[in-house]
């Protein structure tokens, strides 16, 4: 049996699970970098790479069109970089709805 023979629902579940595990691994690396976990930073970084690979493999199992993915990725990269270069204003400075103002 090949991965492509699996029902799309099964492949989507696998992809979602791998994304969640990658998210947890990224958070673990942040905690390791901050010294908030006994896990060494190097070990957490290696684990994150393994989870990224799992996300990659499970994404490929969804059989996306590579040209479409590349075009969307380019658009998103450009938008992210444009946002990084925007002047800081009160609306994009990271103000929180939990601030003390109006409390």
C-alpha positions as CSV (number, residue, x, y, z in Angstrom):
1,X,0.0,0.0,0.0
2,X,1.2,3.5,-0.7
3,X,0.4,6.7,1.2
4,X,-1.5,8.0,-1.7
5,X,-3.9,5.0,-1.4
6,X,-5.0,6.3,2.0
7,X,-8.3,8.1,2.2
8,X,-7.9,11.9,2.1
9,X,-9.6,12.1,5.5
10,X,-6.8,9.9,7.0
11,X,-4.1,12.0,5.4
12,X,-5.7,15.2,6.6
13,X,-5.9,13.8,10.2
14,X,-2.2,12.8,10.0
15,X,-1.3,16.3,8.7
16,X,-3.2,18.0,11.5
17,X,-1.5,15.8,14.1
18,X,1.9,16.5,12.7
19,X,1.3,20.3,12.7
20,X,0.2,20.1,16.3
21,X,3.4,18.2,17.2
22,X,5.6,20.7,15.4
23,X,3.9,23.5,17.3
24,X,4.6,21.8,20.6
25,X,8.3,21.2,19.5
26,X,8.7,24.9,18.6
27,X,7.3,25.8,22.0
28,X,9.7,23.3,23.7
29,X,12.6,24.9,21.8
30,X,11.6,28.4,23.0
31,X,11.4,27.1,26.6
32,X,14.9,25.4,26.2
33,X,16.3,28.7,24.8
34,X,14.9,30.5,27.8
35,X,16.1,27.9,30.3
36,X,12.6,27.0,31.4
37,X,13.0,23.2,30.7
38,X,15.6,20.7,31.5
39,X,15.7,19.7,27.8
40,X,19.0,20.9,26.2
41,X,18.5,23.4,23.5
42,X,20.3,21.3,20.9
43,X,18.0,18.3,21.6
44,X,14.9,20.5,21.3
45,X,16.2,21.9,18.0
46,X,16.8,18.4,16.6
47,X,13.3,17.4,17.7
48,X,11.8,20.4,16.0
49,X,13.6,19.5,12.7
50,X,12.1,16.0,13.0
51,X,8.6,17.4,13.4
52,X,9.1,19.8,10.5
53,X,10.1,16.8,8.4
54,X,6.9,15.0,9.5
55,X,4.8,18.1,8.6
56,X,6.6,18.2,5.2
57,X,5.9,14.5,4.5
58,X,2.3,14.6,5.6
59,X,1.8,17.8,3.5
60,X,3.2,16.0,0.4
61,X,0.8,13.2,1.1
62,X,-2.1,15.6,0.4
63,X,-0.7,15.9,-3.1
64,X,-0.7,19.7,-3.4
65,X,0.2,21.3,-6.7
66,X,3.8,22.4,-6.3
67,X,3.5,25.5,-8.6
68,X,0.4,26.7,-6.6
69,X,2.2,26.2,-3.3
70,X,5.3,28.0,-4.5
71,X,3.2,31.0,-5.8
72,X,1.2,31.2,-2.5
73,X,4.5,30.9,-0.5
74,X,6.0,33.7,-2.5
75,X,3.0,35.9,-1.9
76,X,3.0,35.2,1.8
77,X,6.7,35.8,2.1
78,X,6.4,39.1,0.3
79,X,3.5,40.2,2.5
80,X,5.4,39.2,5.7
81,X,8.4,41.2,4.6
82,X,6.3,44.2,3.7
83,X,4.7,44.1,7.1
84,X,8.1,44.0,8.7
85,X,9.0,47.2,6.9
86,X,5.8,49.1,7.7
87,X,6.3,52.0,10.1
88,X,5.2,51.3,13.6
89,X,1.8,52.7,14.4
90,X,-0.5,52.4,17.4
91,X,-2.6,49.8,15.5
92,X,0.3,47.5,14.7
93,X,2.6,48.0,17.7
94,X,1.3,45.0,19.5
95,X,-1.1,46.6,21.8
96,X,-3.2,44.2,23.8
97,X,-6.8,44.1,24.7
98,X,-5.6,43.2,28.2
99,X,-3.8,46.4,28.8
100,X,-4.5,48.5,31.9
101,X,-6.1,51.2,29.9
102,X,-9.8,51.4,30.6
103,X,-9.6,48.8,33.3
